[in-house]
Amino acid sequence: MTAPTAFGTLFFIPVTLGDDNLARALPPDVIRIAQNLEVFVVENEKTARHFLGLMKTLKPVRELTLLTLNEHTEDKAIPALLAPLLAGKNVGVMSEAGCPGIADPGAKLAALAHQKGIRVTPLVGPSSILLSLMASGFNGQRFTFLGYLPADKAARVQRLKEIEKLSQKSAETQIFIETPYRNQHLLADILAHCHPETKLCVACNISLDDELIISRSIKAWKQQPLPDLHKKPAVFLLLA
């Protein structure tokens, strides 16, 4: 169904993965669209204002309307975020990094917008999940993104064993992430409990100057010094 012209468009605007060089990561058309918007739905107002300042929005950043949508936002509060769109204004959605709507609460807003007949338009930009898969050398025909694994060690190890079996059964790449301060613990658990011939790719600080992307068998990982992943954004890919 085509959205009524009276409604605004909900633009999903990618954000750089940690580098302030916008031209390096975002196409000119994405920057141009974002520069012309006056209303944004963001995860964190402070970091969003910094990013919009780099965008050089046509309207001064202090005069922009920023609405918050993050993991603390209650579902009952989300419909109110559509009010500017229903009034005919275009709205931009931004996550803290990468593409909004993927491992991100923006997906709930998109779902509700579709229900209301509001046009949802994704813009081109960096996704750490897809970039890591591209560089891994793993199966890009069959893959699953699992989000976060359990924080509890025993539950995490059990889930890793399940993931490995699923990958082996279907030759499917399994992709997952972790809270940055638990990265080293997750890496240690993978190396301790996965089969020596299972392949692991770790992609850290993708697109930044200190980018690290390594694909090895578990056996080979154990024979090399481990990278320091503490408090660094990382993506893990497993192929059994």
KAQUIPE-V338702 format. One record per run of one state. SS is the DSSP state (@ for helix, = for strand, . for the rest). FROM is the first residue (numbers start at 1). TO is the last residue. If there is no record, write none. Layout:
ss:SS from:FROM to:TO
ss:SS from:FROM to:TO
//
This chain:
ss:. from:1 to:8
ss:= from:9 to:12
ss:. from:13 to:14
ss:= from:15 to:15
ss:. from:16 to:21
ss:@ from:22 to:25
ss:. from:26 to:27
ss:@ from:28 to:36
ss:. from:37 to:38
ss:= from:39 to:42
ss:. from:43 to:44
ss:@ from:45 to:55
ss:. from:56 to:60
ss:@ from:61 to:63
ss:. from:64 to:64
ss:= from:65 to:68
ss:. from:69 to:74
ss:@ from:75 to:86
ss:. from:87 to:90
ss:= from:91 to:94
ss:. from:95 to:97
ss:= from:98 to:98
ss:. from:99 to:105
ss:@ from:106 to:115
ss:. from:116 to:118
ss:= from:119 to:122
ss:. from:123 to:127
ss:@ from:128 to:136
ss:. from:137 to:142
ss:= from:143 to:148
ss:. from:149 to:152
ss:@ from:153 to:170
ss:. from:171 to:172
ss:= from:173 to:177
ss:. from:178 to:179
ss:@ from:180 to:193
ss:. from:194 to:198
ss:= from:199 to:204
ss:. from:205 to:211
ss:= from:212 to:217
ss:@ from:218 to:222
ss:. from:223 to:233
ss:= from:234 to:239
ss:. from:240 to:240
//
